[in-house]
């Protein structure tokens, strides 16, 4: 089987493939590092919803800035601002409230569902309006939904590097606080931990990851990368630190294997990555059963 | 002043005898309602003195958990005042972790990836602050706390694999490791069989003495509380206070658990002398009222007899 050497050869000499491998590794790492927390805190729906909501921000930005393209810094920043505002709103909706009144209030998941579906509808509407106004700049939103791992520019690689660095620094500095907060929010608060800060910080990291990564690998792949490595890692780890390492490994490896599969069989890279991640989940479940855990 | 010459306890942190001990928890005229619903607590007056082991009973929805949350500062009273260790609980700051809390649902509900040691060590995170990880001192405290609750040798087990009673004790260890002055337990016996309950009470009594704790325990199990605690308070929207377990008669229970909500107080201090078997206590008994001077934070307000010997 000389496919692997020829792939590695191509990887070294094809800038496009090299960038895809680098950006994939970094996005995979950033998402995977957050994924055990996303899974344990039951935030899978928030991550997924946020990825879709970012589309509303994209539509808004494209509509506001005439002649803009989705890669323009102004568009990216508007999208980021939109999503951060949404993150704060989600943070308020999902924050546990002692003694709050439930009368007439919405359940947090319903509120999130409304915010995200409306945001996405708004995005679709605004992009259509923009297209009618300026048909010469046809924005591709399929690219946003499904991403284009293999058409990444060098600038985007730097963005993913900054993102991965931000996530990893936050986790290194705050891992014990995030662990306790994830374990039991009330007890963490009673111990004097700044749970409000941790709550919003985590959501902001999640939004940054989702928004920046979705632009590069697509919404669907981001959702998958925020959930599947965490599920796989948690199934076969008895400590959070181990789970974070396993998730990181699954995250990085799935992108590399997915890219290889894409090269070897000429299949969409995003789909290949997700299927590799699913294979990891399945393998972890088998391992868990085999251990009798 | 015979009490003044009484031998001071060896431990510098030891509590003075119960009758003259300061109040560590004081509630006055406390009212609380969730939203616009009927009040859960109404004009509640509640005192816990340093070193007491107090049982808190009452029907479901009677406000027991709400009262604990007020003491913890998780809820703010809409009327009245709550003072814990002499302060508003929300303003306790770093002293907040001097109030250990063992919640009703201590079970690790999902497969949280942490060993028994990891969970116990979480109790040190607040004191450690940012950037510092548990070191040898914290590890030693974890070993001691786990030994105290009978979980020695289980340190490396995944916490979620523990039985219900073991998880309960792990939660107590996690609270103990922060070196609390007060420990609040919310229905710790609810998931345990009779043997487990007896063990838990024995454990709490031992830890209370070894660590000079004040313990407040919410429970449904009146009989067990009557056997093991010095005092029982009954809460059903208003407080029905008792100092002697034997005074909990069927009539009283019917009264508390029934619909009549008129508060009644049974005098507190009359039985203390007999109960504690210390004749010196009687002259210092303050009844259910707390002398605030005894617990003022300023050193000048502390009576000389409370100054521990070096």
Interface residues (C-beta under 8 A of the other chain):
Chain A: X36 X40 X98 X99 X100 X101 X102 X103 X173 X174 X176 X177 X179 X180 X182 X183 X184 X186 X187 X188 X189 X190 X191 X192 X193 X234 X237 X238 X239 X240 X242 X243
Chain B: X32 X34 X35 X36 X37 X69 X72 X74 X75 X76 X93 X94 X96 X97 X99 X101 X103 X110 X111 X112 X113 X114 X115 X118 X119 X122 X123 X125 X126 X127 X128 X130 X131 X133 X134 X158 X174 X178
